[in-house]
Amino acid sequence: MPELPEVETTRRGIAPAMEGRRITAVRVRQRQLRKPVPRRLERDLPGQCLRRVWRRGKYLLLEADQGTVIIHLGMSGSLRLVDAATPPGAHDHVDLCFSGGRCLRLRDPRRFGLVLWTTADPLRHPLLAELGPEPLTEDFDGDYLFRRSRHRRQAVKLFIMDGRVVAGVGNIYANEALFRAGIHPARAAGRISRPRHHALAAAIKATLRAAIKAGGTTLQDFVSESGEPGYFRQQLTVYGRAGLPCPRCGATIRTLRLGQRATYYCPRCQR
């Protein structure tokens, strides 16, 4: 699943080519994604100018004159800028066409993504309204994590993956951040000290920034807006490395399941 760094990499890739352009057409070839693509998108969006491309958690927000397109890439979605005359593939479901002859094309083989339209404040949309702070902002720090974790018996990995606590920390980067901070993923969030929460917040920020700089992580279906894979996978320290030596101490990386998700950790480095 594309996580925050992949979505941010996509945003940075498409924004310069799209912002300030007029939308000339919306083409929907497959309406049945996780939720149906609203018909009013095709009716209302053409003729409007795309003012800004921004992100909230794992959601891309395409802000036009009179509303906002909300996009989620689901399990296997990707966005690419292509020439409007490029024939669509079998899994190319939605095109947003722009002046100048380019279009933004959503490819989603598993059809678990979202393309929605709202004329209200997008931050009040039910999908976004309860999201926690962005992990790369000053609002997110160790003191915040410590306050939110009090009396929580939930495993710390599941705690930081809860979008109501912090927006956009997915499975891959939760594993990597906990390794960086030296915290066992199954430890109860409420039993972690304030200094260790400071270390964890710093590790989340550092992990996400490194992944964004590297262009995200290619796992299974994800590619960036240009069709190029991300390269952070080459820097993964624990994720997907069960049975291999820890890069820090040499102990064997172990795996367990938390919240039905694969979890990787070093039994020696993480306590």
Beta strands, then each sheet from edge to edge (+ up, - down):
strand 1: 23-28
strand 2: 50-56
strand 3: 59-64
strand 4: 68-72
strand 5: 78-83
strand 6: 92-98
strand 7: 102-107
strand 8: 114-118
strand 9: 254-258
strand 10: 261-265
sheet 1: 1+ 6- 7+ 5-
sheet 2: 2+ 3- 4+ 8-
sheet 3: 9+ 10-
end
